[in-house]
Amino acid sequence: MKYPSKSGLSLFAIAACLLLSSAIAWAANDTPVGTWRQIDDVTGKPKSIIQITENNGVLQGKVMQVLLSDDGPHPVCKKCEGDRKDQPIEGMTIMWGVSKDGDIWDGGKILDPKSGTIYKVKLTMADGGQKLDVHGYVGFSLLGRSQIWERVQ
């Protein structure tokens, strides 16, 4: 019986590692889980950094950093109601209850800290997982507004 050479095994190991890392990168881009740069749908400028996490198949999003605000570098949610009223936007959970439904994620809510309004939300991956279409709406999903978020990590 002939055994493969050491160099043949090394090449096989390198190829296996490359395939595995490609599969992991693809899987990471197939989900909204990660860190995103929120792009303002009116100005087109980066507004904040949002981290989306998953727990038991349910997504939530938290503001990690505010990049652009009319209220200075550390704004509070002036127009929010309840526990969020006058709380810092950085560190605030602004999206919750979102779960996968085929190729989209929906069923949850998203807060617009500027207006204090809570919308239903639908998330759709775009550009090979490098962009996320975030669609907030009241009533029917045909109505509402969308933002494109760019993947940071």
N, C-alpha and C positions, 0 to 999 in steps of 0.2 A: 504494500500500500504506500502510495506516495503522499507526503504531507506538504502543505503549501509552505513556501519560503516565508521568512520573517518579513521581508519587504512586501510580499503579497498580502500578508495578514495586516500589515500597517496600512496599506492602501484601502483594504476592506474596512478597517476600523475608521479611517478618515471619512470614507464615503458614507458609512452608517451614521457618523456624527453629523455630517452635513445634511443628510436626509432628515434626521431627527430634529435638528435645529430649524430647518425649513418648515417642518410640520408644526412645531411649537409656534413659530412666528405666524403661520397661516391661521392657526387656531386662535391666537391672541387677537388677530385682526378680524375675526369672524364674530366678534361680540363687542358690545359697547363698553365692556369693563376696561378701565384704563383711565388715563389722564387726558383731558381735552382742553383746548383753547376755544372759549366761546367767542364767536364773531358776531358783533352787533348787526342785526338785520337791516338797520337804518343807515348807520355810518360805515359799515364794512370794517370797522376797527376791532382789534382784540379787546374784549371787555373783562374777562376773568378766566381763571383756571379752575376747571371742575374735575373732581375725581369721582368716577362711577365705580361702585363696588357691587358685588353680588353676594347674597346670603340666601341659601336654599332656593335658588332659581329666581329670586326677586332682586331687582336692581334699585339702587338709590344713588343720588348724586349730591355731592357736597362741594361748596365753594371753598377752594383752597387759598385763592388769592384774587383780590380785585385789582385789575390792571387799569381800568378806566371808569371814573365815576364823576358825576356832577357834584357830589358831596364830599370830595376830598379822598385821601388815601385809605381811610378806614371807615366806610359808610355804615350806617345802621339802617335797619328796615323800618323806616318811619311810617309807611302806609300799611304795614302788615298788621294782622289782627292776632289776638290770643298770645301764646307764649313767644311768638317771633317779634311782637311789637317792640320797637326800639332796640332790638338785639343786633350785634355785629353781623354783617353779611358774611364776612370771612368765618369759615367754620360752620356755617348754616347748611343744613340739609334742605335743598331746594327741589329735589325730585325724589319720589318714593313710590313703591307699589308697582313698579313696571316689570312685566314678565314677558317671556318669549311667546310669540304666536306666529308660527311659520317663519317667514323671513323678516318679520318686524317685531318690535317690542312695544307693548302698549298695556292699557289697563291701569296705568298709574296717574299720578298728578305731578305738575311742575309749578313752582312759584316764580312769578316775576317780582323780584324784590323792589324794583323801581315803582311799580304800581300797587303792589301788595295783592295782586290778583292770582288766584290759583286756577290753573287750566288742566284739562285732561291732556295727556301727552302720548305721542307716538314717535318711536325712534326707528330710523331706517339707516342701515349701513350704506356707504357710498365710496367710490374711488378705491376699491380694494381694501376697505376697512380703515382707510386713512382719514375719512370724513364721516360725520354723523349728521343726518338730517333730523333735527329736533323740531317736531311740529306740535305746537300748543294750540288747543282749541276749546271752545265751549259748544256743547251740543253735538253737531256733526263735524267729522274730521275734515270735510271739504271746506269748512270755514275755519278761520284762524290764521296763524302766522308761523313761518318756519325760520329757523336759523341753521346755518351750517357750522358745526363745530369741527375743529381740526385736531387730529390725534397728536398728543405730545409724547405719550408713552403707551 
